Amino acid sequence: DNDDRPAVRDFMDTWSDSLCVINGLEVHSVAHSVCKRELITGSLHSTTPDWPALVALERGSAHTIPLLHFSGPSFPRMASNMVVRVGANEQLLRVLTGEAMSEATLPSTPRSDEISAIEDAFVRQRIESMLGEAGHGAEEELLESALSATERMEALVTSPEARRLGSALTLSEQGQLMVEAFSAGLAHAGILSFQGDFGWDTHGANHLQSDNFEDLFSGLGETVLALSQTDGPAGGTLLEETMVVVVSEMGRYPKLNAREGKDHWTFTSAMLIGAGVAGGRVLGAYDHQFEGSPFDLETGAMGDSGVVPTPANLSATVLENCGIDASSWFPDATPIRAALAD
C-alpha cells in the first residue's frame, strides 16, 4: 500500500471479501527457472506437471481447450495434450486460418477443404481401428489421448470463439479473452502472466516497481470484475465458479542494495480469489528477518507448532479446491485448508 500505487488499494478495497493472501511461502532457490518450476508444480523434480495442467487433465478434458495458455511458465509433462498455446504472435490464430502454411520455410501447398476432410477422416478411422485392437495399458492410453486430441482440434477449427484468440499484450486483454473462453465453454483453465513495463527483476531503482504494481493490479482488477459480471455454466457468475491464483516465483531481499534496488529472496506470497476461497483472510506472516513464520494450515493460527508453507502446500490447496484428490499428486503436502471456505 503506497500513495504511488492507488490501484493496489482500490483492488483490495473492492475485492477483499473474495480473496485470501498467503504470506511466507518458502521456495528453495534464487534462480528464476528453478523457482518458476517449483512454484507452479509444487516440486523441484522435472517430472511433476504443473497444477493448471493437472486441473485440466482431471477436470477439463471434455472441453475443446482444457488449458488455455496465453503466457507465463508451463510444465505440463504427461498432460501436454491438454494445453493449447495462443502464442505471442498470433500463432494459434494463423494455424486455425491456414495462414501459417503460407509462412512455412519449406515449400508447401495448402490442402483443399475436400482433401482435408478426407485426410482427417482417415486419421480418425485409423486411430479408432488401432484403439479397438489395442490392449490395456500405455498403448491404449496413448491412442485414447490421440483420439481426444483429434476431436478437440476438429472442434477448435470450427469454433467461432477460437478466432478471437489472437495476441493479447496487456494483462487486461489476456484476462478478457480468458473470460470469454470460459463463458463460451471453450476452455476450463488458463495461464497468463504480467511482466511489467520495466520488469519485476530490476535489482535497482526500486521506486520503478510502483509502475509495475499499478499495471498489475489494474489489469487484475479488470479481469476479476469481468468474471464477476459474466454468467458461469453452473448458474452463478464466473467469479463464483472460478479460482484465480496470483503468484510470483520468488520474493525480494528485505534490504535495499547499493543501487537502491532489491535482490532475490527465497520467501514469497500468493493470493487466491474467487470460488471456494475463504475471503477476507491473510494467512502467514514474516518474522523480523523477513522469513516466513509457521502457522497451522487447518486453522490459520500462528505458532511454532505450525509449518512454514511451501509451493507443495499451495499446489495441494489448489487441487483440493478444484475437487481433485491432492494426496495422489502430493502425498507429503497438506493443503492450506484455512484458505478455503467451509
Sequence and secondary structure as in RCSB ss.txt:
>XXXX:A:sequence
DNDDRPAVRDFMDTWSDSLCVINGLEVHSVAHSVCKRELITGSLHSTTPDWPALVALERGSAHTIPLLHFSGPSF
PRMASNMVVRVGANEQLLRVLTGEAMSEATLPSTPRSDEISAIEDAFVRQRIESMLGEAGHGAEEELLESALSAT
ERMEALVTSPEARRLGSALTLSEQGQLMVEAFSAGLAHAGILSFQGDFGWDTHGANHLQSDNFEDLFSGLGETVL
ALSQTDGPAGGTLLEETMVVVVSEMGRYPKLNAREGKDHWTFTSAMLIGAGVAGGRVLGAYDHQFEGSPFDLETG
AMGDSGVVPTPANLSATVLENCGIDASSWFPDATPIRAALAD
>XXXX:A:secstr
  TT HHHHHHHHHHGGGEEEEEEEE S S HHHHHHHHHHSSSSTTS  HHHHHHHHH TTSSEEEEE SS   
 GGGGGGEEE  TTSHHHHHHHTHHHHT SS      HHHHHHHHHHHHHHHHHHHHH  SSHHHHHHHHHHHHH
HHHHHHHH TGGGG     SHHHHHHHHHHHHHTTSEEEEE    TTTTS  SS GGGHHHHHHHHHHHHHHHHH
HHHTSB TTSSBHHHH EEEEE S EE SS  TTS   EESEEEEEEEETTB  SEEE  B TTS B  B TTT 
 BSTTSB   HHHHHHHHHHHTT  GGGT TT    GGGB  
